[in-house]
Amino acid sequence: MKDTGRKLLIGSGFSLLALIAVKFADIVSSIVVARLLGPENLGMFTIIKYLLELLCIFTVLGIPTAMVKFLAESDVKAQKHKSTRAKVVSTSFVSMLIPTFLVCVIIFILSDRIAQNIYHESRLGFLIEISVITLFAMSLFMFGSSILQGIQEIKKLSLARIINSIISLPIIIILVYYGGLKGAIVSKAIIAVMGVGIVGWILFHGSRFTIHDSRFTVHDSRFTKRLLNLAFPIFLSGLVMTPALWIITTRLSMTQGFAQVGLFNVAYALMQIILFIPMAVGIPLIPKVSELNASNKEELRSTLLTSLYIVGLISLIIAMLFSVFSKNILSLLYGAKYLDAWKILIFLSASAFLASLGYIVGYYLIGVGKMWIGVLFNLIWFTCVIGSSIPLVELYGATGIGIAYIGSYVILTGVIFCFARKILSTSLVSLIGLVISGLLFIGLSYLGVKYFYGKAFLPGSILLLVLFFVVEYFLCPVKSQVLGTVKNILGLRL
């Protein structure tokens, strides 16, 4: 048990380091691309990026994630339905390669029609054709990464992601600077192909995976059925969430133009900084939930409630700072031409605060094996955001998407709280108070940014932030534990 815990802690640390590197590279590249391309070209780049994310669902079909489970079980000799690595890897590869190849061929053939009939922009046809290379490489990268994860080479997987992130920055800067929009699209293809090369090299030269392990034994219909049965809810969950961005940004480009998509993209990139908090917590939380679910249900409830509040509070603090200084952040990072995105940033910051709570509940569901409930939550969010964004985009452009996001997450948070109240069997007054106070202060920050000008802005903003921190301090049910931890870190007496 001690050895398992040590490996889990080390693996979580490397995963966290890789996540930080990837997020940092994403933010820096988004700033570079936004400044060099301008809102309109950035909008077209964003459309293709979201299109690739959507198509990737249909190329991998949830198979890489399902493969992780079977690879992890492959060395357990007492397993009743033991599957060798050769069977798992080869069957998974063929099952994924067929849809990947078909989707790539179809998109390549239809690229000009997609550009003309959907986006009414002929330039996108050639760019989509180039992006087919990216799509194919992305699918292979996910497959190779899942092999490393399944054989528990977390350190090597993290190293591959860090190397790919470091290499990507100079490639993006050089190609976008000299090639503009085409350079941005080509850079994604080059980075994706290099990622496959890095993972492949690590697989065959730096891990416990060998070519002998991957000898093809694909004619196993029984295992293929088991693989696809596990992959289906994973695929369905992705199919519910991922298309939302593509659908609403496509609608935005058709009705308001690509420049509005560019404004939305910079705000959405900053939103990901807030979501980094629950994603980082999720690395150690999933195995911890799995352990407590089997051993100590009472401690599980306490851990979940504490995790929800602390993650929500940290996310709220960042969201509040992003809201109060939205114009300053956009101007500093992306330039004055993106200042109009300040409203979108405030709405998405509030949405990210609420989404952080949903992320923690989602990790809990993975840990206890109730993935279909997560699919239901995703479906509720998808229905709300798509249904509301269609009229709101017509009225308010990219800001309408921000409004649709916050409205959808308010509804989803209410549903999640009803679920959490049932599984925790305890009062959620503290969490409800956090949500209400958080949304209230973000609303006040919106008014402050809109109506405070010149010399009045800084003192008004500072006063609002001081009031915010005072209220949250007195509302916090775990402030004694948090303060004790901080004092211990600082070496002070309690």
Secondary structure, DSSP 8 states (H G I E B T S, - for coil): -HHHHHHHHHHHHHHHHHHHHHHHHHHHHHHHHHHHHHHHHHHHHHHHHHHHHHHHHHHHTTHHHHHHHHHHHTT-TT-TT---HHHHHHHHHHHHHHHHHHHHHHHHHHHHHIIIIIS--THHHHHHHHHHHHHHHHHHHHHHHHHHHHTT-HHHHHHHHHHHHHHHHHHHHHHHHHHHHHHHHHHHHHHHHHHHHHHHHHHHHSSS--TGGG------HHHHHHHHHHHHHHHHHHHHHTHHHHHHHHHHHHHH-HHHHHHHHHHHHHHHHHHHHHHHHHHHHHHHHHHHHHH-HHHHHHHHHHHHHHHHHHHHHHHHHHHHTHHHHHHHHT-GGGGGGHHHHHHHHHHHHHHHHHHHHHHHHHHHT-HHHHHHHHHHHHHHHHHHHHHHHHHHTHHHHHHHHHHHHHHHHHHHHHHHHHHH-S--HHHHHHHHHHHHHHHHHHHHHHH--GGGHHHHHHHHHHHHHHHHHHH-TTHHHHHHHHHHHHT---
